[in-house]
Amino acid sequence: MGLACARSAAVSHCYLRFPAPGWPYTLYAMAHGRDRVDVETFAAETGALEGVKAHAVLYTVRELKKTSMRFFS
């Protein structure tokens, strides 16, 4: 599933994490679409192709940072 997400032009970020207590999901991907239907369709279709039985779509509520990374200067 991770490779399918990472290869998609709709995905800008894709991470594999250990499951958190009470939260069974381990793959996190930032998928972009014109609207919620696009994103939900992407998640459902990609999951179905990869045999995923359950997924959750979370939406950004507010943007916390909009600056480029600054490393050591």
CHARMM internal coordinates of N, CA and C (Angstrom, degrees):
IC EDIT
DIST 1 N 1 CA 1.4490
DIST 1 CA 1 C 1.5173
ANGL 1 N 1 CA 1 C 110.73
DIST 1 C 2 N 1.3218
ANGL 1 CA 1 C 2 N 116.58
DIHE 1 N 1 CA 1 C 2 N -40.28
DIST 2 N 2 CA 1.4529
ANGL 1 C 2 N 2 CA 120.43
DIHE 1 CA 1 C 2 N 2 CA -178.73
DIST 2 CA 2 C 1.5146
ANGL 2 N 2 CA 2 C 112.60
DIHE 1 C 2 N 2 CA 2 C -60.50
DIST 2 C 3 N 1.3226
ANGL 2 CA 2 C 3 N 117.42
DIHE 2 N 2 CA 2 C 3 N -42.63
DIST 3 N 3 CA 1.4642
ANGL 2 C 3 N 3 CA 120.48
DIHE 2 CA 2 C 3 N 3 CA 179.35
DIST 3 CA 3 C 1.5244
ANGL 3 N 3 CA 3 C 111.60
DIHE 2 C 3 N 3 CA 3 C -66.16
DIST 3 C 4 N 1.3331
ANGL 3 CA 3 C 4 N 116.76
DIHE 3 N 3 CA 3 C 4 N -39.12
DIST 4 N 4 CA 1.4641
ANGL 3 C 4 N 4 CA 120.07
DIHE 3 CA 3 C 4 N 4 CA 178.53
DIST 4 CA 4 C 1.5236
ANGL 4 N 4 CA 4 C 110.51
DIHE 3 C 4 N 4 CA 4 C -62.40
DIST 4 C 5 N 1.3123
ANGL 4 CA 4 C 5 N 117.06
DIHE 4 N 4 CA 4 C 5 N -41.61
DIST 5 N 5 CA 1.4708
ANGL 4 C 5 N 5 CA 120.38
DIHE 4 CA 4 C 5 N 5 CA 177.78
DIST 5 CA 5 C 1.5194
ANGL 5 N 5 CA 5 C 110.91
DIHE 4 C 5 N 5 CA 5 C -67.99
DIST 5 C 6 N 1.3132
ANGL 5 CA 5 C 6 N 116.33
DIHE 5 N 5 CA 5 C 6 N -48.52
DIST 6 N 6 CA 1.4608
ANGL 5 C 6 N 6 CA 120.53
DIHE 5 CA 5 C 6 N 6 CA -176.46
DIST 6 CA 6 C 1.5209
ANGL 6 N 6 CA 6 C 112.29
DIHE 5 C 6 N 6 CA 6 C -61.37
DIST 6 C 7 N 1.3091
ANGL 6 CA 6 C 7 N 117.62
DIHE 6 N 6 CA 6 C 7 N -31.71
DIST 7 N 7 CA 1.4680
ANGL 6 C 7 N 7 CA 121.37
DIHE 6 CA 6 C 7 N 7 CA -179.29
DIST 7 CA 7 C 1.5195
ANGL 7 N 7 CA 7 C 113.79
DIHE 6 C 7 N 7 CA 7 C -79.75
DIST 7 C 8 N 1.3229
ANGL 7 CA 7 C 8 N 116.67
DIHE 7 N 7 CA 7 C 8 N -14.81
DIST 8 N 8 CA 1.4577
ANGL 7 C 8 N 8 CA 120.73
DIHE 7 CA 7 C 8 N 8 CA -175.82
DIST 8 CA 8 C 1.5234
ANGL 8 N 8 CA 8 C 111.89
DIHE 7 C 8 N 8 CA 8 C -75.61
DIST 8 C 9 N 1.3173
ANGL 8 CA 8 C 9 N 115.97
DIHE 8 N 8 CA 8 C 9 N 138.01
DIST 9 N 9 CA 1.4687
ANGL 8 C 9 N 9 CA 121.17
DIHE 8 CA 8 C 9 N 9 CA 176.26
DIST 9 CA 9 C 1.5264
ANGL 9 N 9 CA 9 C 111.25
DIHE 8 C 9 N 9 CA 9 C -66.78
DIST 9 C 10 N 1.3265
ANGL 9 CA 9 C 10 N 117.84
DIHE 9 N 9 CA 9 C 10 N -18.80
DIST 10 N 10 CA 1.4694
ANGL 9 C 10 N 10 CA 121.70
DIHE 9 CA 9 C 10 N 10 CA -179.87
DIST 10 CA 10 C 1.5247
ANGL 10 N 10 CA 10 C 112.39
DIHE 9 C 10 N 10 CA 10 C -78.45
DIST 10 C 11 N 1.3357
ANGL 10 CA 10 C 11 N 117.99
DIHE 10 N 10 CA 10 C 11 N -12.58
DIST 11 N 11 CA 1.4655
ANGL 10 C 11 N 11 CA 122.27
DIHE 10 CA 10 C 11 N 11 CA -174.38
DIST 11 CA 11 C 1.5241
ANGL 11 N 11 CA 11 C 110.58
DIHE 10 C 11 N 11 CA 11 C -107.05
DIST 11 C 12 N 1.3347
ANGL 11 CA 11 C 12 N 115.82
DIHE 11 N 11 CA 11 C 12 N 128.50
DIST 12 N 12 CA 1.4597
ANGL 11 C 12 N 12 CA 120.49
DIHE 11 CA 11 C 12 N 12 CA 177.81
DIST 12 CA 12 C 1.5298
ANGL 12 N 12 CA 12 C 112.48
DIHE 11 C 12 N 12 CA 12 C -103.72
DIST 12 C 13 N 1.3175
ANGL 12 CA 12 C 13 N 118.41
DIHE 12 N 12 CA 12 C 13 N -24.38
DIST 13 N 13 CA 1.4608
ANGL 12 C 13 N 13 CA 123.09
DIHE 12 CA 12 C 13 N 13 CA 179.66
DIST 13 CA 13 C 1.5252
ANGL 13 N 13 CA 13 C 108.22
DIHE 12 C 13 N 13 CA 13 C -138.78
DIST 13 C 14 N 1.3237
ANGL 13 CA 13 C 14 N 116.35
DIHE 13 N 13 CA 13 C 14 N 141.10
DIST 14 N 14 CA 1.4561
ANGL 13 C 14 N 14 CA 120.43
DIHE 13 CA 13 C 14 N 14 CA 179.55
DIST 14 CA 14 C 1.5289
ANGL 14 N 14 CA 14 C 108.22
DIHE 13 C 14 N 14 CA 14 C -148.67
DIST 14 C 15 N 1.3327
ANGL 14 CA 14 C 15 N 117.01
DIHE 14 N 14 CA 14 C 15 N 123.57
DIST 15 N 15 CA 1.4578
ANGL 14 C 15 N 15 CA 122.22
DIHE 14 CA 14 C 15 N 15 CA -175.54
DIST 15 CA 15 C 1.5149
ANGL 15 N 15 CA 15 C 110.83
DIHE 14 C 15 N 15 CA 15 C -133.24
DIST 15 C 16 N 1.3244
ANGL 15 CA 15 C 16 N 116.14
DIHE 15 N 15 CA 15 C 16 N 143.26
DIST 16 N 16 CA 1.4564
ANGL 15 C 16 N 16 CA 122.58
DIHE 15 CA 15 C 16 N 16 CA 171.53
DIST 16 CA 16 C 1.5206
ANGL 16 N 16 CA 16 C 106.81
DIHE 15 C 16 N 16 CA 16 C -108.22
DIST 16 C 17 N 1.3295
ANGL 16 CA 16 C 17 N 116.61
DIHE 16 N 16 CA 16 C 17 N 124.40
DIST 17 N 17 CA 1.4723
ANGL 16 C 17 N 17 CA 121.87
DIHE 16 CA 16 C 17 N 17 CA -176.41
DIST 17 CA 17 C 1.5187
ANGL 17 N 17 CA 17 C 110.16
DIHE 16 C 17 N 17 CA 17 C -128.49
DIST 17 C 18 N 1.3253
ANGL 17 CA 17 C 18 N 116.12
DIHE 17 N 17 CA 17 C 18 N 161.87
DIST 18 N 18 CA 1.4577
ANGL 17 C 18 N 18 CA 120.60
DIHE 17 CA 17 C 18 N 18 CA 171.98
DIST 18 CA 18 C 1.5282
ANGL 18 N 18 CA 18 C 108.20
DIHE 17 C 18 N 18 CA 18 C -70.65
DIST 18 C 19 N 1.3308
ANGL 18 CA 18 C 19 N 118.08
DIHE 18 N 18 CA 18 C 19 N 146.87
DIST 19 N 19 CA 1.4668
ANGL 18 C 19 N 19 CA 119.16
DIHE 18 CA 18 C 19 N 19 CA 179.08
DIST 19 CA 19 C 1.5284
ANGL 19 N 19 CA 19 C 110.91
DIHE 18 C 19 N 19 CA 19 C -66.79
DIST 19 C 20 N 1.3179
ANGL 19 CA 19 C 20 N 116.10
DIHE 19 N 19 CA 19 C 20 N 142.71
DIST 20 N 20 CA 1.4622
ANGL 19 C 20 N 20 CA 122.06
DIHE 19 CA 19 C 20 N 20 CA 177.26
DIST 20 CA 20 C 1.5279
ANGL 20 N 20 CA 20 C 108.83
DIHE 19 C 20 N 20 CA 20 C -90.67
DIST 20 C 21 N 1.3219
ANGL 20 CA 20 C 21 N 117.82
DIHE 20 N 20 CA 20 C 21 N 154.45
DIST 21 N 21 CA 1.4706
ANGL 20 C 21 N 21 CA 119.72
DIHE 20 CA 20 C 21 N 21 CA 177.63
DIST 21 CA 21 C 1.5299
ANGL 21 N 21 CA 21 C 110.83
DIHE 20 C 21 N 21 CA 21 C -56.34
DIST 21 C 22 N 1.3196
ANGL 21 CA 21 C 22 N 116.47
DIHE 21 N 21 CA 21 C 22 N 126.91
DIST 22 N 22 CA 1.4625
ANGL 21 C 22 N 22 CA 121.41
DIHE 21 CA 21 C 22 N 22 CA 179.28
DIST 22 CA 22 C 1.5126
ANGL 22 N 22 CA 22 C 114.31
DIHE 21 C 22 N 22 CA 22 C 79.05
DIST 22 C 23 N 1.3235
ANGL 22 CA 22 C 23 N 117.88
DIHE 22 N 22 CA 22 C 23 N 3.27
DIST 23 N 23 CA 1.4632
ANGL 22 C 23 N 23 CA 122.20
DIHE 22 CA 22 C 23 N 23 CA -179.04
DIST 23 CA 23 C 1.5256
ANGL 23 N 23 CA 23 C 107.36
DIHE 22 C 23 N 23 CA 23 C -135.13
DIST 23 C 24 N 1.3262
ANGL 23 CA 23 C 24 N 118.98
DIHE 23 N 23 CA 23 C 24 N 107.28
DIST 24 N 24 CA 1.4580
ANGL 23 C 24 N 24 CA 121.52
DIHE 23 CA 23 C 24 N 24 CA -170.02
DIST 24 CA 24 C 1.5331
ANGL 24 N 24 CA 24 C 115.80
DIHE 23 C 24 N 24 CA 24 C -81.04
DIST 24 C 25 N 1.3067
ANGL 24 CA 24 C 25 N 118.06
DIHE 24 N 24 CA 24 C 25 N -7.88
DIST 25 N 25 CA 1.4592
ANGL 24 C 25 N 25 CA 120.24
DIHE 24 CA 24 C 25 N 25 CA -171.28
DIST 25 CA 25 C 1.5315
ANGL 25 N 25 CA 25 C 111.99
DIHE 24 C 25 N 25 CA 25 C -83.20
DIST 25 C 26 N 1.3245
ANGL 25 CA 25 C 26 N 115.30
DIHE 25 N 25 CA 25 C 26 N 142.85
DIST 26 N 26 CA 1.4628
ANGL 25 C 26 N 26 CA 120.39
DIHE 25 CA 25 C 26 N 26 CA -177.96
DIST 26 CA 26 C 1.5254
ANGL 26 N 26 CA 26 C 112.89
DIHE 25 C 26 N 26 CA 26 C -120.61
DIST 26 C 27 N 1.3180
ANGL 26 CA 26 C 27 N 118.10
DIHE 26 N 26 CA 26 C 27 N -16.57
DIST 27 N 27 CA 1.4592
ANGL 26 C 27 N 27 CA 121.62
DIHE 26 CA 26 C 27 N 27 CA -179.44
DIST 27 CA 27 C 1.5188
ANGL 27 N 27 CA 27 C 108.92
DIHE 26 C 27 N 27 CA 27 C -106.30
DIST 27 C 28 N 1.3234
ANGL 27 CA 27 C 28 N 115.08
DIHE 27 N 27 CA 27 C 28 N 126.64
DIST 28 N 28 CA 1.4635
ANGL 27 C 28 N 28 CA 121.13
DIHE 27 CA 27 C 28 N 28 CA 178.35
DIST 28 CA 28 C 1.5187
ANGL 28 N 28 CA 28 C 107.70
DIHE 27 C 28 N 28 CA 28 C -120.79
DIST 28 C 29 N 1.3289
ANGL 28 CA 28 C 29 N 117.33
DIHE 28 N 28 CA 28 C 29 N 128.67
DIST 29 N 29 CA 1.4590
ANGL 28 C 29 N 29 CA 121.37
DIHE 28 CA 28 C 29 N 29 CA 179.60
DIST 29 CA 29 C 1.5227
ANGL 29 N 29 CA 29 C 109.04
DIHE 28 C 29 N 29 CA 29 C -137.07
DIST 29 C 30 N 1.3247
ANGL 29 CA 29 C 30 N 116.27
DIHE 29 N 29 CA 29 C 30 N 139.75
DIST 30 N 30 CA 1.4664
ANGL 29 C 30 N 30 CA 121.54
DIHE 29 CA 29 C 30 N 30 CA 175.99
DIST 30 CA 30 C 1.5205
ANGL 30 N 30 CA 30 C 106.48
DIHE 29 C 30 N 30 CA 30 C -97.24
DIST 30 C 31 N 1.3312
ANGL 30 CA 30 C 31 N 116.01
DIHE 30 N 30 CA 30 C 31 N 103.74
DIST 31 N 31 CA 1.4638
ANGL 30 C 31 N 31 CA 121.61
DIHE 30 CA 30 C 31 N 31 CA -179.94
DIST 31 CA 31 C 1.5266
ANGL 31 N 31 CA 31 C 108.91
DIHE 30 C 31 N 31 CA 31 C -102.01
DIST 31 C 32 N 1.3095
ANGL 31 CA 31 C 32 N 116.00
DIHE 31 N 31 CA 31 C 32 N 140.62
DIST 32 N 32 CA 1.4601
ANGL 31 C 32 N 32 CA 121.56
DIHE 31 CA 31 C 32 N 32 CA -178.20
DIST 32 CA 32 C 1.5255
ANGL 32 N 32 CA 32 C 109.77
DIHE 31 C 32 N 32 CA 32 C -116.41
DIST 32 C 33 N 1.3216
ANGL 32 CA 32 C 33 N 115.58
DIHE 32 N 32 CA 32 C 33 N 141.77
DIST 33 N 33 CA 1.4578
ANGL 32 C 33 N 33 CA 121.46
DIHE 32 CA 32 C 33 N 33 CA 177.75
DIST 33 CA 33 C 1.5090
ANGL 33 N 33 CA 33 C 109.88
DIHE 32 C 33 N 33 CA 33 C -153.16
DIST 33 C 34 N 1.3174
ANGL 33 CA 33 C 34 N 115.72
DIHE 33 N 33 CA 33 C 34 N 172.08
DIST 34 N 34 CA 1.4703
ANGL 33 C 34 N 34 CA 119.84
DIHE 33 CA 33 C 34 N 34 CA 178.94
DIST 34 CA 34 C 1.5160
ANGL 34 N 34 CA 34 C 111.82
DIHE 33 C 34 N 34 CA 34 C -68.31
DIST 34 C 35 N 1.3471
ANGL 34 CA 34 C 35 N 115.74
DIHE 34 N 34 CA 34 C 35 N -30.80
DIST 35 N 35 CA 1.4604
ANGL 34 C 35 N 35 CA 120.44
DIHE 34 CA 34 C 35 N 35 CA -179.02
DIST 35 CA 35 C 1.5254
ANGL 35 N 35 CA 35 C 109.09
DIHE 34 C 35 N 35 CA 35 C -155.76
DIST 35 C 36 N 1.3162
ANGL 35 CA 35 C 36 N 116.54
DIHE 35 N 35 CA 35 C 36 N -179.94
DIST 36 N 36 CA 1.4681
ANGL 35 C 36 N 36 CA 121.03
DIHE 35 CA 35 C 36 N 36 CA -178.16
DIST 36 CA 36 C 1.5241
ANGL 36 N 36 CA 36 C 112.32
DIHE 35 C 36 N 36 CA 36 C -62.18
DIST 36 C 37 N 1.3178
ANGL 36 CA 36 C 37 N 116.81
DIHE 36 N 36 CA 36 C 37 N -34.55
DIST 37 N 37 CA 1.4669
ANGL 36 C 37 N 37 CA 120.21
DIHE 36 CA 36 C 37 N 37 CA 179.58
DIST 37 CA 37 C 1.5241
ANGL 37 N 37 CA 37 C 109.91
DIHE 36 C 37 N 37 CA 37 C -61.20
DIST 37 C 38 N 1.3261
ANGL 37 CA 37 C 38 N 117.91
DIHE 37 N 37 CA 37 C 38 N -43.62
DIST 38 N 38 CA 1.4739
ANGL 37 C 38 N 38 CA 121.22
DIHE 37 CA 37 C 38 N 38 CA 177.55
DIST 38 CA 38 C 1.5272
ANGL 38 N 38 CA 38 C 111.23
DIHE 37 C 38 N 38 CA 38 C -57.51
DIST 38 C 39 N 1.3175
ANGL 38 CA 38 C 39 N 115.99
DIHE 38 N 38 CA 38 C 39 N -47.09
DIST 39 N 39 CA 1.4633
ANGL 38 C 39 N 39 CA 120.68
DIHE 38 CA 38 C 39 N 39 CA -177.28
DIST 39 CA 39 C 1.5277
ANGL 39 N 39 CA 39 C 110.80
DIHE 38 C 39 N 39 CA 39 C -67.36
DIST 39 C 40 N 1.3061
ANGL 39 CA 39 C 40 N 117.23
DIHE 39 N 39 CA 39 C 40 N -44.54
DIST 40 N 40 CA 1.4654
ANGL 39 C 40 N 40 CA 120.51
DIHE 39 CA 39 C 40 N 40 CA 179.60
DIST 40 CA 40 C 1.5246
ANGL 40 N 40 CA 40 C 111.84
DIHE 39 C 40 N 40 CA 40 C -65.49
DIST 40 C 41 N 1.3348
ANGL 40 CA 40 C 41 N 116.58
DIHE 40 N 40 CA 40 C 41 N -37.20
DIST 41 N 41 CA 1.4703
ANGL 40 C 41 N 41 CA 120.45
DIHE 40 CA 40 C 41 N 41 CA 176.70
DIST 41 CA 41 C 1.5147
ANGL 41 N 41 CA 41 C 110.36
DIHE 40 C 41 N 41 CA 41 C -64.99
DIST 41 C 42 N 1.3265
ANGL 41 CA 41 C 42 N 116.94
DIHE 41 N 41 CA 41 C 42 N -44.42
DIST 42 N 42 CA 1.4658
ANGL 41 C 42 N 42 CA 121.05
DIHE 41 CA 41 C 42 N 42 CA 177.57
DIST 42 CA 42 C 1.5275
ANGL 42 N 42 CA 42 C 110.40
DIHE 41 C 42 N 42 CA 42 C -57.75
DIST 42 C 43 N 1.3275
ANGL 42 CA 42 C 43 N 117.00
DIHE 42 N 42 CA 42 C 43 N -48.67
DIST 43 N 43 CA 1.4648
ANGL 42 C 43 N 43 CA 120.98
DIHE 42 CA 42 C 43 N 43 CA -178.29
DIST 43 CA 43 C 1.5289
ANGL 43 N 43 CA 43 C 111.23
DIHE 42 C 43 N 43 CA 43 C -61.92
DIST 43 C 44 N 1.3126
ANGL 43 CA 43 C 44 N 117.26
DIHE 43 N 43 CA 43 C 44 N -45.44
DIST 44 N 44 CA 1.4651
ANGL 43 C 44 N 44 CA 121.06
DIHE 43 CA 43 C 44 N 44 CA -178.18
DIST 44 CA 44 C 1.5326
ANGL 44 N 44 CA 44 C 111.51
DIHE 43 C 44 N 44 CA 44 C -66.71
DIST 44 C 45 N 1.3278
ANGL 44 CA 44 C 45 N 116.97
DIHE 44 N 44 CA 44 C 45 N -45.38
DIST 45 N 45 CA 1.4683
ANGL 44 C 45 N 45 CA 120.26
DIHE 44 CA 44 C 45 N 45 CA -177.72
DIST 45 CA 45 C 1.5286
ANGL 45 N 45 CA 45 C 111.27
DIHE 44 C 45 N 45 CA 45 C -68.68
DIST 45 C 46 N 1.3134
ANGL 45 CA 45 C 46 N 117.63
DIHE 45 N 45 CA 45 C 46 N -43.72
DIST 46 N 46 CA 1.4658
ANGL 45 C 46 N 46 CA 120.67
DIHE 45 CA 45 C 46 N 46 CA 179.92
DIST 46 CA 46 C 1.5192
ANGL 46 N 46 CA 46 C 109.75
DIHE 45 C 46 N 46 CA 46 C -65.68
DIST 46 C 47 N 1.3276
ANGL 46 CA 46 C 47 N 116.74
DIHE 46 N 46 CA 46 C 47 N -43.51
DIST 47 N 47 CA 1.4598
ANGL 46 C 47 N 47 CA 120.42
DIHE 46 CA 46 C 47 N 47 CA 177.61
DIST 47 CA 47 C 1.5164
ANGL 47 N 47 CA 47 C 112.51
DIHE 46 C 47 N 47 CA 47 C -60.97
DIST 47 C 48 N 1.3280
ANGL 47 CA 47 C 48 N 117.24
DIHE 47 N 47 CA 47 C 48 N -42.73
DIST 48 N 48 CA 1.4634
ANGL 47 C 48 N 48 CA 121.32
DIHE 47 CA 47 C 48 N 48 CA 179.77
DIST 48 CA 48 C 1.5255
ANGL 48 N 48 CA 48 C 111.15
DIHE 47 C 48 N 48 CA 48 C -63.45
DIST 48 C 49 N 1.3272
ANGL 48 CA 48 C 49 N 117.00
DIHE 48 N 48 CA 48 C 49 N -41.45
DIST 49 N 49 CA 1.4689
ANGL 48 C 49 N 49 CA 120.58
DIHE 48 CA 48 C 49 N 49 CA 178.73
DIST 49 CA 49 C 1.5202
ANGL 49 N 49 CA 49 C 112.03
DIHE 48 C 49 N 49 CA 49 C -63.21
DIST 49 C 50 N 1.3248
ANGL 49 CA 49 C 50 N 116.38
DIHE 49 N 49 CA 49 C 50 N -31.59
DIST 50 N 50 CA 1.4593
ANGL 49 C 50 N 50 CA 121.32
DIHE 49 CA 49 C 50 N 50 CA -176.85
DIST 50 CA 50 C 1.5239
ANGL 50 N 50 CA 50 C 113.30
DIHE 49 C 50 N 50 CA 50 C -97.46
DIST 50 C 51 N 1.3383
ANGL 50 CA 50 C 51 N 117.47
DIHE 50 N 50 CA 50 C 51 N 1.21
DIST 51 N 51 CA 1.4547
ANGL 50 C 51 N 51 CA 120.59
DIHE 50 CA 50 C 51 N 51 CA 177.87
DIST 51 CA 51 C 1.5288
ANGL 51 N 51 CA 51 C 114.75
DIHE 50 C 51 N 51 CA 51 C 78.29
DIST 51 C 52 N 1.3078
ANGL 51 CA 51 C 52 N 116.99
DIHE 51 N 51 CA 51 C 52 N 21.79
DIST 52 N 52 CA 1.4663
ANGL 51 C 52 N 52 CA 120.99
DIHE 51 CA 51 C 52 N 52 CA 178.92
DIST 52 CA 52 C 1.5282
ANGL 52 N 52 CA 52 C 108.94
DIHE 51 C 52 N 52 CA 52 C -73.82
DIST 52 C 53 N 1.3214
ANGL 52 CA 52 C 53 N 116.37
DIHE 52 N 52 CA 52 C 53 N 129.74
DIST 53 N 53 CA 1.4592
ANGL 52 C 53 N 53 CA 120.66
DIHE 52 CA 52 C 53 N 53 CA -177.63
DIST 53 CA 53 C 1.5294
ANGL 53 N 53 CA 53 C 112.49
DIHE 52 C 53 N 53 CA 53 C -89.76
DIST 53 C 54 N 1.3168
ANGL 53 CA 53 C 54 N 118.31
DIHE 53 N 53 CA 53 C 54 N -27.65
DIST 54 N 54 CA 1.4696
ANGL 53 C 54 N 54 CA 120.97
DIHE 53 CA 53 C 54 N 54 CA -178.61
DIST 54 CA 54 C 1.5204
ANGL 54 N 54 CA 54 C 109.82
DIHE 53 C 54 N 54 CA 54 C -145.42
DIST 54 C 55 N 1.3178
ANGL 54 CA 54 C 55 N 115.29
DIHE 54 N 54 CA 54 C 55 N 143.65
DIST 55 N 55 CA 1.4632
ANGL 54 C 55 N 55 CA 120.46
DIHE 54 CA 54 C 55 N 55 CA 175.00
DIST 55 CA 55 C 1.5225
ANGL 55 N 55 CA 55 C 108.61
DIHE 54 C 55 N 55 CA 55 C -150.52
DIST 55 C 56 N 1.3022
ANGL 55 CA 55 C 56 N 115.10
DIHE 55 N 55 CA 55 C 56 N 164.18
DIST 56 N 56 CA 1.4613
ANGL 55 C 56 N 56 CA 121.31
DIHE 55 CA 55 C 56 N 56 CA 176.30
DIST 56 CA 56 C 1.5238
ANGL 56 N 56 CA 56 C 107.25
DIHE 55 C 56 N 56 CA 56 C -132.52
DIST 56 C 57 N 1.3154
ANGL 56 CA 56 C 57 N 116.19
DIHE 56 N 56 CA 56 C 57 N 137.35
DIST 57 N 57 CA 1.4623
ANGL 56 C 57 N 57 CA 121.23
DIHE 56 CA 56 C 57 N 57 CA 176.48
DIST 57 CA 57 C 1.5205
ANGL 57 N 57 CA 57 C 107.32
DIHE 56 C 57 N 57 CA 57 C -107.97
DIST 57 C 58 N 1.3067
ANGL 57 CA 57 C 58 N 115.74
DIHE 57 N 57 CA 57 C 58 N 120.98
DIST 58 N 58 CA 1.4698
ANGL 57 C 58 N 58 CA 121.92
DIHE 57 CA 57 C 58 N 58 CA 178.05
DIST 58 CA 58 C 1.5191
ANGL 58 N 58 CA 58 C 107.70
DIHE 57 C 58 N 58 CA 58 C -109.58
DIST 58 C 59 N 1.3090
ANGL 58 CA 58 C 59 N 116.44
DIHE 58 N 58 CA 58 C 59 N 142.10
DIST 59 N 59 CA 1.4629
ANGL 58 C 59 N 59 CA 120.49
DIHE 58 CA 58 C 59 N 59 CA -177.70
DIST 59 CA 59 C 1.5153
ANGL 59 N 59 CA 59 C 111.08
DIHE 58 C 59 N 59 CA 59 C -112.85
DIST 59 C 60 N 1.3064
ANGL 59 CA 59 C 60 N 115.75
DIHE 59 N 59 CA 59 C 60 N 146.12
DIST 60 N 60 CA 1.4539
ANGL 59 C 60 N 60 CA 121.45
DIHE 59 CA 59 C 60 N 60 CA 177.19
DIST 60 CA 60 C 1.5219
ANGL 60 N 60 CA 60 C 109.13
DIHE 59 C 60 N 60 CA 60 C -65.44
DIST 60 C 61 N 1.3132
ANGL 60 CA 60 C 61 N 116.22
DIHE 60 N 60 CA 60 C 61 N 130.21
DIST 61 N 61 CA 1.4579
ANGL 60 C 61 N 61 CA 121.41
DIHE 60 CA 60 C 61 N 61 CA 179.19
DIST 61 CA 61 C 1.5252
ANGL 61 N 61 CA 61 C 109.50
DIHE 60 C 61 N 61 CA 61 C -93.13
DIST 61 C 62 N 1.3330
ANGL 61 CA 61 C 62 N 115.68
DIHE 61 N 61 CA 61 C 62 N -42.77
DIST 62 N 62 CA 1.4580
ANGL 61 C 62 N 62 CA 120.04
DIHE 61 CA 61 C 62 N 62 CA 175.20
DIST 62 CA 62 C 1.5144
ANGL 62 N 62 CA 62 C 108.86
DIHE 61 C 62 N 62 CA 62 C -153.97
DIST 62 C 63 N 1.2948
ANGL 62 CA 62 C 63 N 115.58
DIHE 62 N 62 CA 62 C 63 N 153.43
DIST 63 N 63 CA 1.4556
ANGL 62 C 63 N 63 CA 121.92
DIHE 62 CA 62 C 63 N 63 CA -179.96
DIST 63 CA 63 C 1.5152
ANGL 63 N 63 CA 63 C 108.67
DIHE 62 C 63 N 63 CA 63 C -88.46
DIST 63 C 64 N 1.3152
ANGL 63 CA 63 C 64 N 116.91
DIHE 63 N 63 CA 63 C 64 N 126.22
DIST 64 N 64 CA 1.4571
ANGL 63 C 64 N 64 CA 120.80
DIHE 63 CA 63 C 64 N 64 CA -175.81
DIST 64 CA 64 C 1.5243
ANGL 64 N 64 CA 64 C 113.06
DIHE 63 C 64 N 64 CA 64 C -93.03
DIST 64 C 65 N 1.3176
ANGL 64 CA 64 C 65 N 117.55
DIHE 64 N 64 CA 64 C 65 N -22.82
DIST 65 N 65 CA 1.4555
ANGL 64 C 65 N 65 CA 119.88
DIHE 64 CA 64 C 65 N 65 CA -174.78
DIST 65 CA 65 C 1.5182
ANGL 65 N 65 CA 65 C 109.17
DIHE 64 C 65 N 65 CA 65 C -148.20
DIST 65 C 66 N 1.3059
ANGL 65 CA 65 C 66 N 117.26
DIHE 65 N 65 CA 65 C 66 N 135.66
DIST 66 N 66 CA 1.4645
ANGL 65 C 66 N 66 CA 120.78
DIHE 65 CA 65 C 66 N 66 CA 178.44
DIST 66 CA 66 C 1.5300
ANGL 66 N 66 CA 66 C 109.22
DIHE 65 C 66 N 66 CA 66 C -139.13
DIST 66 C 67 N 1.3188
ANGL 66 CA 66 C 67 N 117.04
DIHE 66 N 66 CA 66 C 67 N 47.59
DIST 67 N 67 CA 1.4542
ANGL 66 C 67 N 67 CA 121.12
DIHE 66 CA 66 C 67 N 67 CA 177.16
DIST 67 CA 67 C 1.5155
ANGL 67 N 67 CA 67 C 109.08
DIHE 66 C 67 N 67 CA 67 C -130.60
DIST 67 C 68 N 1.3000
ANGL 67 CA 67 C 68 N 116.66
DIHE 67 N 67 CA 67 C 68 N 157.35
DIST 68 N 68 CA 1.4569
ANGL 67 C 68 N 68 CA 120.95
DIHE 67 CA 67 C 68 N 68 CA 178.25
DIST 68 CA 68 C 1.5241
ANGL 68 N 68 CA 68 C 109.99
DIHE 67 C 68 N 68 CA 68 C -73.36
DIST 68 C 69 N 1.3042
ANGL 68 CA 68 C 69 N 114.94
DIHE 68 N 68 CA 68 C 69 N 152.74
DIST 69 N 69 CA 1.4587
ANGL 68 C 69 N 69 CA 119.99
DIHE 68 CA 68 C 69 N 69 CA 176.49
DIST 69 CA 69 C 1.5169
ANGL 69 N 69 CA 69 C 109.48
DIHE 68 C 69 N 69 CA 69 C -63.94
DIST 69 C 70 N 1.3113
ANGL 69 CA 69 C 70 N 117.23
DIHE 69 N 69 CA 69 C 70 N 139.05
DIST 70 N 70 CA 1.4587
ANGL 69 C 70 N 70 CA 122.04
DIHE 69 CA 69 C 70 N 70 CA 174.48
DIST 70 CA 70 C 1.5129
ANGL 70 N 70 CA 70 C 107.06
DIHE 69 C 70 N 70 CA 70 C -119.50
DIST 70 C 71 N 1.3010
ANGL 70 CA 70 C 71 N 114.99
DIHE 70 N 70 CA 70 C 71 N 115.55
DIST 71 N 71 CA 1.4516
ANGL 70 C 71 N 71 CA 119.85
DIHE 70 CA 70 C 71 N 71 CA 178.58
DIST 71 CA 71 C 1.5209
ANGL 71 N 71 CA 71 C 107.77
DIHE 70 C 71 N 71 CA 71 C -91.17
DIST 71 C 72 N 1.2635
ANGL 71 CA 71 C 72 N 118.86
DIHE 71 N 71 CA 71 C 72 N -165.81
DIST 72 N 72 CA 1.4633
ANGL 71 C 72 N 72 CA 123.29
DIHE 71 CA 71 C 72 N 72 CA -174.85
DIST 72 CA 72 C 1.5306
ANGL 72 N 72 CA 72 C 111.20
DIHE 71 C 72 N 72 CA 72 C -58.29
DIST 72 C 73 N 1.3137
ANGL 72 CA 72 C 73 N 116.66
DIHE 72 N 72 CA 72 C 73 N 132.39
DIST 73 N 73 CA 1.4718
ANGL 72 C 73 N 73 CA 119.45
DIHE 72 CA 72 C 73 N 73 CA 177.61
DIST 73 CA 73 C 1.5067
ANGL 73 N 73 CA 73 C 111.32
DIHE 72 C 73 N 73 CA 73 C -131.85
END
COOR INIT
IC SEED 1 N 1 CA 1 C
IC BUILD
